[in-house]
Amino acid sequence: MQEKTFKISNLNSDEDATKLNGAMLGVWGISGAEASVQHKTVTIKFDERMSSQEDFMQAVREAGFDLTSE
């Protein structure tokens, strides 16, 4: 199991955090997701054998959020 944090530029409300958490948990291989409005991040726990960073990034974009460079 690995953990990765992504910065999200347009994570502005608790509703956004709930939507983003749901999107991340919908990705095969992710076992946990925690979005922080205060820090504008989402931290995921995942099995690297089941999914890749590109899968997570695509899920973020498809949910309507913007990744910022790390």
MOGI-V386112 format. One record per residue. N is the residue number from 1. RES is the residue in one letter. PSI is psi in radians with two decimals (NA if undefined). Layout:
BEGIN
{{N/RES/PSI} {N/RES/PSI}}
END
This chain:
BEGIN
{{1/M/2.37} {2/Q/2.87} {3/E/2.43} {4/K/2.45} {5/T/2.33} {6/F/2.46} {7/K/2.34} {8/I/2.01} {9/S/-0.54} {10/N/0.69} {11/L/1.73} {12/N/-0.21} {13/S/2.92} {14/D/-0.58} {15/E/-0.71} {16/D/-0.76} {17/A/-0.74} {18/T/-0.76} {19/K/-0.76} {20/L/-0.74} {21/N/-0.78} {22/G/-0.72} {23/A/-0.74} {24/M/-0.71} {25/L/-0.28} {26/G/-0.14} {27/V/2.25} {28/W/2.25} {29/G/-0.27} {30/I/2.21} {31/S/-0.18} {32/G/2.57} {33/A/2.39} {34/E/1.93} {35/A/2.43} {36/S/1.97} {37/V/-0.70} {38/Q/-0.74} {39/H/-0.10} {40/K/0.88} {41/T/2.84} {42/V/2.28} {43/T/2.26} {44/I/2.63} {45/K/2.28} {46/F/2.82} {47/D/1.93} {48/E/-0.26} {49/R/-0.29} {50/M/-0.38} {51/S/2.90} {52/S/2.94} {53/Q/-0.62} {54/E/-0.63} {55/D/-0.74} {56/F/-0.77} {57/M/-0.69} {58/Q/-0.73} {59/A/-0.68} {60/V/-0.84} {61/R/-0.74} {62/E/-0.46} {63/A/-0.08} {64/G/0.32} {65/F/2.77} {66/D/2.19} {67/L/2.46} {68/T/2.74} {69/S/2.58} {70/E/NA}}
END
